[in-house]
């Protein structure tokens, strides 16, 4: 269900709707992801994540990562289940990256709609955001499959009647960029998430963000 922005979108903002990935973009949840992933690795007998291989794997998209770690594709939903279970049990410990609150409030003040598209479940997202910020999100699309972001984003655009030219997708993974491209919307990368900034830069409409303040400035200045 959509909430109302604080005011109509101002004419000088480039994007009237910004769709955010959550984990790795808003939420600093990667250590908890690793814990859940490695529990799945132990249970289903594939290679775990370590400090040594994580730095290399940050340059790979999701499909390449799965192949590199020798994870059978039929096991991907099982891995996802254990990761979500870990994120749920740790939700109260997961913190937001700096600037998330100011970003959401700043976008709302400009009349920009804020949406979240994530593989995480909505209850976890709301717990991590807190009651006040959760109430300021216009649209949630949660519990999305690992390779279903394009379908989910397309559904979100269609359901809300958003023009593709008005929408920006912001995320920390190659699959976020791929979903945006396949739906015909622009993508902007953050530099602090899972995939490395050099990997994401060719896919991003602007250089990968170093802070959320940059996004507010870029959207107002474009």
VMD Tcl script that draws the C-alpha trace (Angstrom):
set ca {
  {0.00 0.00 0.00}
  {1.33 3.42 -0.95}
  {1.71 6.19 1.56}
  {1.64 9.79 0.40}
  {4.89 11.72 -0.10}
  {5.25 14.85 1.98}
  {4.54 16.97 -1.12}
  {4.27 16.52 -4.91}
  {7.60 15.81 -6.61}
  {9.39 19.05 -7.45}
  {9.99 19.71 -11.13}
  {13.76 19.91 -10.76}
  {14.30 16.41 -9.37}
  {15.47 13.96 -12.04}
  {13.82 10.88 -10.55}
  {10.38 11.03 -8.92}
  {10.59 7.43 -7.67}
  {13.67 5.73 -6.21}
  {13.59 1.98 -5.61}
  {16.20 0.72 -3.15}
  {17.63 -2.70 -2.57}
  {17.85 -3.28 1.18}
  {20.62 -5.62 2.35}
  {24.01 -4.13 1.50}
  {22.38 -0.87 0.38}
  {20.40 0.34 3.41}
  {21.30 -2.39 5.92}
  {24.79 -3.44 7.00}
  {23.79 -7.11 7.11}
  {26.64 -8.79 5.23}
  {28.27 -10.41 8.32}
  {24.93 -12.01 9.17}
  {24.48 -13.10 5.55}
  {27.88 -14.81 5.72}
  {26.88 -16.66 8.90}
  {23.68 -17.95 7.30}
  {25.42 -18.77 4.03}
  {28.17 -20.74 5.77}
  {25.63 -22.72 7.76}
  {24.03 -23.64 4.45}
  {27.48 -24.54 3.05}
  {28.11 -26.91 5.95}
  {24.68 -28.49 5.61}
  {24.65 -28.87 1.82}
  {28.38 -29.49 1.23}
  {29.58 -26.59 -0.89}
  {32.37 -24.05 -0.45}
  {31.92 -21.54 2.36}
  {32.73 -17.83 2.38}
  {35.94 -16.63 4.01}
  {37.80 -13.35 4.23}
  {40.19 -14.59 1.56}
  {37.67 -15.64 -1.07}
  {35.06 -12.95 -0.33}
  {37.31 -10.18 -1.64}
  {37.62 -12.04 -4.96}
  {33.96 -13.05 -5.11}
  {32.84 -9.41 -4.77}
  {33.70 -9.00 -8.44}
  {31.23 -11.71 -9.54}
  {27.53 -11.59 -10.29}
  {25.18 -13.99 -8.50}
  {25.21 -16.67 -11.21}
  {29.00 -16.60 -11.48}
  {29.26 -16.78 -7.69}
  {27.04 -19.85 -7.56}
  {29.13 -21.58 -10.22}
  {32.42 -20.61 -8.57}
  {31.33 -22.08 -5.22}
  {29.93 -25.20 -6.90}
  {26.40 -24.70 -5.59}
  {23.83 -26.75 -7.54}
  {21.11 -24.38 -8.76}
  {18.40 -26.53 -7.22}
  {19.93 -25.81 -3.80}
  {19.76 -22.02 -4.20}
  {16.26 -21.70 -2.62}
  {17.44 -23.85 0.31}
  {20.43 -21.57 0.81}
  {18.15 -18.54 0.60}
  {15.89 -20.01 3.27}
  {18.76 -20.47 5.73}
  {20.11 -16.99 5.02}
  {16.69 -15.43 5.65}
  {16.37 -17.47 8.82}
  {19.68 -16.04 10.03}
  {18.67 -12.49 9.08}
  {15.40 -12.91 10.95}
  {17.08 -14.12 14.14}
  {19.61 -11.26 13.91}
  {17.29 -8.47 12.72}
  {17.45 -6.55 16.00}
  {21.28 -6.48 15.74}
  {21.53 -5.26 12.14}
  {22.26 -1.56 11.74}
  {21.52 0.86 8.92}
  {24.38 2.42 7.01}
  {25.08 6.08 7.86}
  {22.77 8.57 6.21}
  {19.76 6.32 5.55}
  {17.42 8.31 7.79}
  {18.46 11.69 6.35}
  {18.15 10.28 2.83}
  {14.60 9.00 3.29}
  {13.49 12.21 4.99}
  {15.24 14.34 2.36}
  {13.63 12.49 -0.54}
  {10.21 12.72 1.07}
  {10.64 16.47 1.53}
  {11.24 16.74 -2.22}
  {8.12 14.69 -2.94}
  {10.13 11.71 -4.21}
  {8.52 8.32 -3.64}
  {10.71 5.77 -1.86}
  {10.31 2.04 -2.48}
  {12.15 -1.07 -1.28}
  {12.73 -4.17 -3.41}
  {14.46 -6.97 -1.53}
  {14.92 -10.70 -1.06}
  {14.58 -10.13 2.68}
  {11.17 -10.43 4.34}
  {9.13 -7.33 5.16}
  {9.07 -7.98 8.90}
  {12.89 -7.90 9.00}
  {13.03 -4.76 6.87}
  {10.59 -2.94 9.15}
  {12.45 -4.08 12.28}
  {15.77 -2.79 10.96}
  {14.33 0.50 9.69}
  {12.36 1.16 12.86}
  {8.75 2.30 13.11}
  {9.24 5.90 11.99}
  {11.29 5.22 8.85}
  {9.14 2.21 7.97}
  {6.08 4.46 7.86}
  {7.82 6.73 5.34}
  {8.39 4.02 2.72}
  {5.84 4.27 -0.09}
  {6.03 0.71 -1.36}
  {7.50 -2.61 -0.21}
  {8.23 -5.56 -2.51}
  {9.85 -8.18 -0.27}
  {10.75 -11.87 -0.18}
  {11.85 -11.70 -3.83}
  {13.65 -14.74 -5.25}
  {17.38 -14.51 -5.96}
  {16.78 -14.37 -9.71}
  {13.32 -12.77 -9.64}
  {14.16 -9.09 -9.16}
  {13.36 -8.20 -12.76}
  {9.91 -9.76 -12.47}
  {9.30 -8.09 -9.10}
  {10.46 -4.67 -10.32}
  {8.30 -4.96 -13.43}
  {5.31 -5.82 -11.24}
  {6.03 -2.85 -8.97}
  {6.20 -0.44 -11.92}
  {3.02 -1.78 -13.47}
  {1.02 -1.90 -10.24}
  {1.85 1.69 -9.31}
  {1.68 3.15 -12.80}
  {5.17 4.64 -12.60}
  {6.82 5.90 -15.78}
  {10.15 4.17 -16.37}
  {11.85 7.49 -17.04}
  {10.82 8.69 -13.56}
  {12.35 5.70 -11.75}
  {15.86 5.01 -10.44}
  {16.96 1.69 -8.94}
  {19.70 1.89 -6.29}
  {21.56 -1.23 -5.20}
  {24.81 -2.97 -4.36}
  {24.73 -5.98 -6.70}
  {25.01 -6.81 -10.37}
  {21.58 -8.46 -10.21}
  {20.06 -5.12 -9.12}
  {21.59 -3.49 -12.19}
  {20.42 -6.32 -14.43}
  {16.85 -6.06 -13.12}
  {16.84 -2.30 -13.74}
  {18.24 -2.65 -17.26}
  {15.76 -5.38 -18.21}
  {12.90 -3.19 -16.96}
  {14.17 -0.11 -18.79}
  {14.96 2.01 -15.72}
  {18.22 3.66 -14.68}
  {20.48 2.11 -12.05}
  {22.81 3.72 -9.52}
  {25.31 1.68 -7.49}
  {26.49 2.17 -3.93}
  {30.17 1.60 -3.19}
  {29.83 -0.07 0.23}
  {27.77 -3.18 -0.54}
  {28.46 -6.71 -1.74}
  {29.72 -6.23 -5.30}
  {32.80 -4.03 -5.70}
  {32.56 -0.47 -7.00}
  {34.75 -1.22 -10.07}
  {32.41 -4.08 -10.99}
  {29.30 -1.91 -10.68}
  {30.60 1.37 -12.14}
  {30.05 0.44 -15.83}
  {26.43 -0.42 -14.97}
  {25.69 2.76 -12.98}
  {24.20 6.00 -14.31}
  {26.51 7.89 -11.91}
  {29.78 6.85 -10.29}
  {29.04 4.49 -7.38}
  {27.86 6.54 -4.43}
  {30.29 7.21 -1.60}
  {27.46 8.52 0.59}
  {23.70 8.93 0.45}
  {24.15 12.69 0.55}
  {25.53 12.39 -2.99}
  {22.27 10.83 -4.13}
  {20.24 13.75 -2.79}
  {22.56 16.19 -4.55}
  {22.68 14.25 -7.83}
  {18.92 13.86 -8.02}
  {18.42 17.58 -7.41}
  {21.17 18.74 -9.76}
  {20.48 16.55 -12.80}
}
mol new
graphics top color blue
foreach p $ca { graphics top sphere $p radius 0.5 }
foreach p [lrange $ca 0 end-1] q [lrange $ca 1 end] { graphics top cylinder $p $q radius 0.2 }
display resetview
